[in-house]
């Protein structure tokens, strides 16, 4: 992989900033922005099959579904667009809760971003459904699978769990969790927002019934995508306008779609596939090769980052400990406010945010009472970026 060639596509890098805020949203390559502008300036109309402007809109939708079918390994008819993963989860919590009744149970995870917690908690409250929890092992920052087993029962209707923690990077054994949930007849809803930024997703192989991700976490524009088998979507009935389509997946997309955002999201997949595509094959195979190369690049940078943090001594506590995790590190600094560290680093053009990052349950479970510093690696990060962060943090201590 030619990192210099990759970085040349990102105008924001020309400003000399080292970005470690990728888990909150990555920088945008120029081809993605160009696709948005080209689509928006058209000609463009509502979808149709008559005029050139209608056909442009239709093509934006078709290309988007095909691209995310390749990225997530689901049929194009199983790709649903949403404004965000949070919006999609709220929508589907309402859709699925229609079939719940008092006495039913759902299982949630303390490892999750609140977008895969609160929508389900609130839907359960309205339906009179009991919420059970998968706890976190504080020592390893892994999910406590014993608590998961205790949470399951013949009354379990849904298990909602992350594929990777957005703050700790922890990747739970998702296929095991899904298989056990399916043994009890429960649906498995997976928050893949952080996971999809670092790995090629295979929704069926993960065991997910419904999987959400956000293209703006992997070089695309701000939107959300839900993937599922069309056969499953056929069994879910949302509230919708009477004249709006009842086909899959339009049934779940309310109002006119943002064609320019769809085009940008498609361009992000095209860009990822072209980073290091290998030779020959399908776009899915190009994606596998490119994302494999990116994974190795990020793994090497994470190793350098962790070694540098250890060299700083006991002043820095690293909370990301799981054996299997993404290149995202959560840390606190002894006797110091992480927000002060963020300001100190930003003055040196190193962007590493401090906060709790909507991981309300995770921070509560780990008894993290103050903001923590999150350092997340993205495809465009370099060795020089990592060294600038380490030097900046050392000067803060």
N, C-alpha and C positions, 0 to 999 in steps of 0.2 A: 504494500500500500504506500502510495506517494503522499505523505502527509502535507508537504508544501503545496502540492497541486490541489489537495482537498481544501486546505485553508484558504487558498486563493479565491474560492467561490463564495466566501463569507465577507461581505463589505464591512460588517461590524468589527471584524478583527483588525481592520486598518487603523483603528483608533488606539491600538496598543494595550487593550484590556485583556486580562487573563480571566476567562469566565469559568467559575466553578458552581454556577447556579443552574446548571442543566436540568436537575430534577424538578425545578420549577418551570422550566421551559427553555428550550435550546435556542441558539441563534439561527437565523434563517439564511440559507444559501440563495444567491441571486436567481437561479432557475425557478425556484419556488415563487419568489416575488414576481418574476416575469410571467409565470403562468397565471397568476392572479390578475395582473394588469391586462394581459392579452385577452383573458376571458371577460373581464368586466367591461372592457372597452369595445368588445364585440366585433360584429353586431350580436346582440343578445336580447332574447325575449323569454317569456315563459316556455316551458317544454312543449314541443309539438313536432309534427312530421311534415309541415308544409314549407315554411320559409327557412332561409338560411339561418336566421337568428334563432328560430325555434330549434332547429337541428343542432346548433352549437350548444344550447342548453341541454338537450337530450344527450349529446355526446359527453358533456361534462359529468353527467350523472352515471352514464354507462361506464366511462373510463374509471371513475372513482370506485364503483362497485367491483370492477375487474381487478383494479390495483390492490384493493384490500382483501379480495378473495385470494390473491396470490400471497400477500403478506401474512395472512392469518390462517390460510389453508381451510377455507370454508367456501361454499358455493356463493356466487355473486348475489343470489337471491336472499342470502342470509346476512348481508351487510347493511346495517342501519346507520344513517347519519344522525348526529345530535349536536347541539350547541356545545356540549361538554360531557365528560364522563359523569359528572355530578348530575346534570340534567337527565341523562339517560337512566341513571340508577334511580333517581326519584320517579321517573316515568314508569319504569318496570317494577318498582316496588308497589306502585298503585295498581298496575295491571295484574300482577301476580297475587296481590292481597285480596283481590276479588274472590279467589278460590279458597281463601283461608277461613277457618271458623274457630270459635272459642275452644280451647283445649289443644289446638295445634301448637307446634314449637318451631322456632328457627334458631340457627346456630351462627353466631358472629365471632369475629376474631379481634383480640386486643392489638394485633399487629397492624391493623388496617388504618388507612387514611379515613377521616370521618365521612367522606363521601360514600364509603361502602359500609358505613355503620348507621349514621343517623337516619337516612331514608328508611332503612329496614326497621329500626327501633320505633320510629314514628308510625310506620304502617302496621307494625305489630300491636302497638298501643290501640290504634283505631279498631283493629280486628279482634282484640282480646286474645292475642297470641303471646305465648311465653317466649322470652329471649334467653337462650343459653350461650355460654361463652367459651371460646378457646383461649386459654391464658398464655402468657409469655413466660418462659424460663428466664429469670433475671440474670442468671449466670452466663448463659450461652446466647441470649437474645434469640433463641429459637422458639417456635411454637411448642407448647406443652401438649404433646399428643395424647397423654393420659387424660387430660382435661377434655380433649376432643372426644375421646371414647365415652367419657361420662356424660357428655352433652348430647350424644346421639340417642335416639329412641324411635320406636315405630310411629311416633307423632311428629317427627321432624319433617318439615315440608321444604326447607331451604337451608343450604349452607352457603354463606357469603364469606369469601376469603381472598386475600391478596395473593398475587403470584410473586410479588417482591415488595418489601416495605419501602416506602418513599423516604424514610429517614434513616433506617438501619441498614437497608440493602438486603436484609434477610430474605432468602427464597425458601419458603416452606415446601415440604414434600407434597406438591399439589396433586399428583396423580394418586398417591395413597389416600389423601383426604377425599378426593372425588370418588374413588372406588368405594370407600367405606360409606360415604353419603349415599351413593347409588344403591348400595345394599339395603338401605332403609327406605328407598323410594324417593329420596329428596333430590331437588334440583340443586345444581352447583353454579353460583354466580361468582365470577372471578374478576377482581379489579386487576387488570394487566397494564395499568398506565405506566408504572415505573419499569416493569419487566420488559415491555415491548420496546423500550428505549435502548435495551442492551442485548436482546436475544431475538432470534427469529421465532415467531410464535407459531405453534401448531395446536390450534384449539382442540381438535379431537384427541390428539396425543396427550394433552394436559388433563383431559377428562372434564373440561368445562362445558356446561350446557349453555351458558351465556357469558360472554367475555367482552369487557370494555377496555378501550385504550384511547389515547389522545395524541393525534399527529403532532401537536406543537411540542411534545416531549421528544420527538425524533425528527426535527428539522422542518416540520410542516407548520401550517397556520393553526389558529385556535379553533378547534372543534373536537368532537368526540365521535367514536365509532363503536358500535356494538355488533358482535358477530355471534351467530348461532345457526344451528341447522334450520333450514326453512320449514321442515316438518314440525319442529318445536314451535316456531313462531306462528304457524297456522293454528295452534291450539290456544294462543293468547289473544284476548280481545280487548283492545284499548277503547276508551271513550274517544270518539272521532266525529268529524262533521259528516252529515249524511251524504253529500255528493263526493267526498274525498275518496281516493282509491282504497279498496279493501284487499289489494294484491300484496304479495310479499316483495320487498319489505316496506313499501310505501304506506302500508297500514299504520306504521309507527312514526312516520315523519309528518309533522303537523305544519301546514302552511307551505309557502313557496320555498324551495331549497336555495341556499346561497351558492349559486353555480360557481362563482369565482373562488370560494373557499374550497369547494370540492376539487376544482382544478389544481389549487395549490397543494392540497393533501395528496392528490395523485402524483404531482411533480415530486413530492418528498419521497414517495416510494420509488419512482423512477431514478431519482438521484441516489438513494441508498443502493439500489441494484447495480448502479454503474461505478461505484467506488472501487470495487475489486471483483469483477464478475466472474473471473475464471474464463474458461473457453467453452463456447457452445451452450446448449441447454435452454431451458425455459426461464422466464423471469423469476419464478420461485427458486430455481437453482442458482441464478445470479445472486439473488438476495441471500441465499444460504452461504455462498462463498464470501460475499462482501461483509455480511454481518459477522461471519466467523473471523475475518481479518480484523474487523473493528473490535471484536471481543478480545482478541489477543493484544491489540494495541492498548485497550483500556486496562486489561489485566496487568500489563507491564508497568503502566503508569501508576496503578493502584499499589503495586509492590514497592515502587520507588517512594510513593507518598507515605505508606505505612512505615517503611524503614526510616524515613526522615522524621516522622512523628515520634518514633521510639527514641531516636537520638536526642529529642528535646527533653526526655526524662519524665518525671512524675507530674510535672505541671499540667500536662495534657492527658485527659482521660478519654480513651476511645471506647465508645459504647457499641460500635458495630463489631460483633464478635462471631457471628454465625459462620460455620464452615463453608456454607454455600451462599454467596451473596453477590450483589452487584457492586460496581466501583463507586459506591456512595458511602461516605464516612460521617458519622455523627460524633461530635466531641464536645466536652466541656473543659474549662480552664480553671484550675484551682484558684479560688479567691478572686476571680475576675468575671466580669459580665461579658458574655459572648457578643453582645451588641457593640461593646467597645472594641472588641477584636474586629468585628465587621467594618466599623468605621476606620480603624487603623489600616486595615488591608485595602479598603476602597481608596484611601488617600494615596496608595501605591499602585492604583489601577488593577487591583486583584479583587474580584467580586466573589465573595463567599458569604452567603446570608446567614443570619442568626434568627432563631425563632423556634416554634414548635411545629410549624408546617402542616397544620390541620391533623396531625397525628395525636389527637386528644387522648385516646385510649392508651396508646403506646407510652406517651409521656407520663400518664397517671400510673400505669403498671410499673414503670421503671423508676417511679418517684423522682422524676426530673422536674423540679419545681421552677427552674429558671430557663430562659432561652439557651439553646445549644447551637453550636456552629456546624453547619452542614456543608460538606465539600463533595460535590458530585462531578464525576468525569464525563465528558462528552466526546464524540468522534474527533472534533477539531482541537482538543487539548494536546499540548506538547510537553516534552521533558522540561523545556524552559518555563512553561506555565507552572508546572509542579514545583520547580526550584524557586520560582518567584513567590509562590505561596509559602513554602517552608521558610524562606528567608524573612518574609514579612511577618509570619507568626513568631519566629524566633526573636525578632526585634520588638515584638509586643510584650513578650514574657518578662 
